[in-house]
């Protein structure tokens, strides 16, 4: 499956209380159950007027179907090509930085 970040524009989502967030997550979970194993929700980040959700999915179409079923917009869907983090910039201990491996 491919990894995607879904930007959802939802006014005032950052001011929802824990119970409202729980209800939203339950609604999303129901849509995921209805869609089957070709889509998985990993996590979401909640900002003032948007959420940024990380999903594994067969394709972008199933993400849009989830948006329809759950009622949460998929304002922008971006496929993730690669992942980096702090360790990506660390120099290898074996001194192989910059050398081709083959």
C-alpha positions as protocol buffer text, in pm:
chain_id: "A"
residue {
  index: 1
  type: UNK
  ca { x: 0 y: 0 z: 0 }
}
residue {
  index: 2
  type: UNK
  ca { x: 101 y: 359 z: -52 }
}
residue {
  index: 3
  type: UNK
  ca { x: 132 y: 624 z: 220 }
}
residue {
  index: 4
  type: UNK
  ca { x: -63 y: 949 z: 196 }
}
residue {
  index: 5
  type: UNK
  ca { x: -108 y: 1271 z: 390 }
}
residue {
  index: 6
  type: UNK
  ca { x: -462 y: 1405 z: 373 }
}
residue {
  index: 7
  type: UNK
  ca { x: -522 y: 1772 z: 451 }
}
residue {
  index: 8
  type: UNK
  ca { x: -876 y: 1825 z: 575 }
}
residue {
  index: 9
  type: UNK
  ca { x: -1006 y: 2181 z: 600 }
}
residue {
  index: 10
  type: UNK
  ca { x: -1246 y: 2176 z: 897 }
}
residue {
  index: 11
  type: UNK
  ca { x: -1324 y: 2515 z: 1054 }
}
residue {
  index: 12
  type: UNK
  ca { x: -1251 y: 2531 z: 1430 }
}
residue {
  index: 13
  type: UNK
  ca { x: -1145 y: 2165 z: 1450 }
}
residue {
  index: 14
  type: UNK
  ca { x: -867 y: 2268 z: 1688 }
}
residue {
  index: 15
  type: UNK
  ca { x: -1123 y: 2381 z: 1945 }
}
residue {
  index: 16
  type: UNK
  ca { x: -1305 y: 2047 z: 1965 }
}
residue {
  index: 17
  type: UNK
  ca { x: -1310 y: 1891 z: 2312 }
}
residue {
  index: 18
  type: UNK
  ca { x: -1186 y: 1535 z: 2377 }
}
residue {
  index: 19
  type: UNK
  ca { x: -1535 y: 1385 z: 2349 }
}
residue {
  index: 20
  type: UNK
  ca { x: -1596 y: 1552 z: 2013 }
}
residue {
  index: 21
  type: UNK
  ca { x: -1259 y: 1424 z: 1887 }
}
residue {
  index: 22
  type: UNK
  ca { x: -1348 y: 1074 z: 2010 }
}
residue {
  index: 23
  type: UNK
  ca { x: -1678 y: 1089 z: 1821 }
}
residue {
  index: 24
  type: UNK
  ca { x: -1501 y: 1207 z: 1505 }
}
residue {
  index: 25
  type: UNK
  ca { x: -1248 y: 925 z: 1532 }
}
residue {
  index: 26
  type: UNK
  ca { x: -1528 y: 671 z: 1584 }
}
residue {
  index: 27
  type: UNK
  ca { x: -1705 y: 799 z: 1270 }
}
residue {
  index: 28
  type: UNK
  ca { x: -1381 y: 764 z: 1072 }
}
residue {
  index: 29
  type: UNK
  ca { x: -1325 y: 415 z: 1213 }
}
residue {
  index: 30
  type: UNK
  ca { x: -1672 y: 305 z: 1101 }
}
residue {
  index: 31
  type: UNK
  ca { x: -1602 y: 425 z: 747 }
}
residue {
  index: 32
  type: UNK
  ca { x: -1271 y: 234 z: 754 }
}
residue {
  index: 33
  type: UNK
  ca { x: -1450 y: -86 z: 863 }
}
residue {
  index: 34
  type: UNK
  ca { x: -1700 y: -39 z: 579 }
}
residue {
  index: 35
  type: UNK
  ca { x: -1418 y: -1 z: 324 }
}
residue {
  index: 36
  type: UNK
  ca { x: -1220 y: -307 z: 433 }
}
residue {
  index: 37
  type: UNK
  ca { x: -847 y: -376 z: 441 }
}
residue {
  index: 38
  type: UNK
  ca { x: -739 y: -151 z: 152 }
}
residue {
  index: 39
  type: UNK
  ca { x: -716 y: 159 z: 373 }
}
residue {
  index: 40
  type: UNK
  ca { x: -565 y: 215 z: 719 }
}
residue {
  index: 41
  type: UNK
  ca { x: -556 y: 529 z: 933 }
}
residue {
  index: 42
  type: UNK
  ca { x: -220 y: 574 z: 1106 }
}
residue {
  index: 43
  type: UNK
  ca { x: -254 y: 908 z: 1285 }
}
residue {
  index: 44
  type: UNK
  ca { x: -380 y: 1264 z: 1256 }
}
residue {
  index: 45
  type: UNK
  ca { x: -246 y: 1602 z: 1360 }
}
residue {
  index: 46
  type: UNK
  ca { x: -505 y: 1861 z: 1460 }
}
residue {
  index: 47
  type: UNK
  ca { x: -441 y: 2232 z: 1393 }
}
residue {
  index: 48
  type: UNK
  ca { x: -674 y: 2530 z: 1433 }
}
residue {
  index: 49
  type: UNK
  ca { x: -877 y: 2486 z: 1112 }
}
residue {
  index: 50
  type: UNK
  ca { x: -727 y: 2171 z: 957 }
}
residue {
  index: 51
  type: UNK
  ca { x: -625 y: 1818 z: 1027 }
}
residue {
  index: 52
  type: UNK
  ca { x: -333 y: 1641 z: 862 }
}
residue {
  index: 53
  type: UNK
  ca { x: -401 y: 1267 z: 849 }
}
residue {
  index: 54
  type: UNK
  ca { x: -157 y: 990 z: 761 }
}
residue {
  index: 55
  type: UNK
  ca { x: -309 y: 690 z: 584 }
}
residue {
  index: 56
  type: UNK
  ca { x: -193 y: 375 z: 412 }
}
residue {
  index: 57
  type: UNK
  ca { x: -416 y: 305 z: 113 }
}
residue {
  index: 58
  type: UNK
  ca { x: -442 y: 107 z: -208 }
}
residue {
  index: 59
  type: UNK
  ca { x: -488 y: 429 z: -406 }
}
residue {
  index: 60
  type: UNK
  ca { x: -615 y: 786 z: -383 }
}
residue {
  index: 61
  type: UNK
  ca { x: -967 y: 688 z: -489 }
}
residue {
  index: 62
  type: UNK
  ca { x: -1031 y: 491 z: -169 }
}
residue {
  index: 63
  type: UNK
  ca { x: -920 y: 793 z: 36 }
}
residue {
  index: 64
  type: UNK
  ca { x: -1185 y: 1004 z: -138 }
}
residue {
  index: 65
  type: UNK
  ca { x: -1441 y: 728 z: -77 }
}
residue {
  index: 66
  type: UNK
  ca { x: -1352 y: 735 z: 295 }
}
residue {
  index: 67
  type: UNK
  ca { x: -1404 y: 1113 z: 292 }
}
residue {
  index: 68
  type: UNK
  ca { x: -1752 y: 1064 z: 143 }
}
residue {
  index: 69
  type: UNK
  ca { x: -1851 y: 794 z: 394 }
}
residue {
  index: 70
  type: UNK
  ca { x: -1710 y: 971 z: 700 }
}
residue {
  index: 71
  type: UNK
  ca { x: -1824 y: 1321 z: 608 }
}
residue {
  index: 72
  type: UNK
  ca { x: -1473 y: 1461 z: 658 }
}
residue {
  index: 73
  type: UNK
  ca { x: -1335 y: 1644 z: 351 }
}
residue {
  index: 74
  type: UNK
  ca { x: -1018 y: 1532 z: 176 }
}
residue {
  index: 75
  type: UNK
  ca { x: -921 y: 1886 z: 73 }
}
residue {
  index: 76
  type: UNK
  ca { x: -576 y: 1782 z: -49 }
}
residue {
  index: 77
  type: UNK
  ca { x: -430 y: 1432 z: -86 }
}
residue {
  index: 78
  type: UNK
  ca { x: -53 y: 1389 z: -125 }
}
residue {
  index: 79
  type: UNK
  ca { x: 124 y: 1059 z: -184 }
}
residue {
  index: 80
  type: UNK
  ca { x: 440 y: 1028 z: 26 }
}
residue {
  index: 81
  type: UNK
  ca { x: 743 y: 934 z: -182 }
}
residue {
  index: 82
  type: UNK
  ca { x: 1002 y: 906 z: 95 }
}
residue {
  index: 83
  type: UNK
  ca { x: 1047 y: 963 z: 467 }
}
residue {
  index: 84
  type: UNK
  ca { x: 1342 y: 1129 z: 638 }
}
residue {
  index: 85
  type: UNK
  ca { x: 1419 y: 1220 z: 997 }
}
residue {
  index: 86
  type: UNK
  ca { x: 1710 y: 1331 z: 1215 }
}
residue {
  index: 87
  type: UNK
  ca { x: 1889 y: 998 z: 1172 }
}
residue {
  index: 88
  type: UNK
  ca { x: 1888 y: 1046 z: 794 }
}
residue {
  index: 89
  type: UNK
  ca { x: 2150 y: 1320 z: 833 }
}
residue {
  index: 90
  type: UNK
  ca { x: 2379 y: 1121 z: 1061 }
}
residue {
  index: 91
  type: UNK
  ca { x: 2716 y: 1015 z: 922 }
}
residue {
  index: 92
  type: UNK
  ca { x: 2747 y: 635 z: 900 }
}
residue {
  index: 93
  type: UNK
  ca { x: 2987 y: 496 z: 1161 }
}
residue {
  index: 94
  type: UNK
  ca { x: 3165 y: 278 z: 904 }
}
residue {
  index: 95
  type: UNK
  ca { x: 3289 y: 579 z: 706 }
}
residue {
  index: 96
  type: UNK
  ca { x: 3089 y: 486 z: 396 }
}
residue {
  index: 97
  type: UNK
  ca { x: 2926 y: 826 z: 353 }
}
residue {
  index: 98
  type: UNK
  ca { x: 2917 y: 922 z: -12 }
}
residue {
  index: 99
  type: UNK
  ca { x: 3037 y: 583 z: -139 }
}
residue {
  index: 100
  type: UNK
  ca { x: 2825 y: 375 z: -372 }
}
residue {
  index: 101
  type: UNK
  ca { x: 2712 y: 38 z: -240 }
}
residue {
  index: 102
  type: UNK
  ca { x: 2674 y: -238 z: -486 }
}
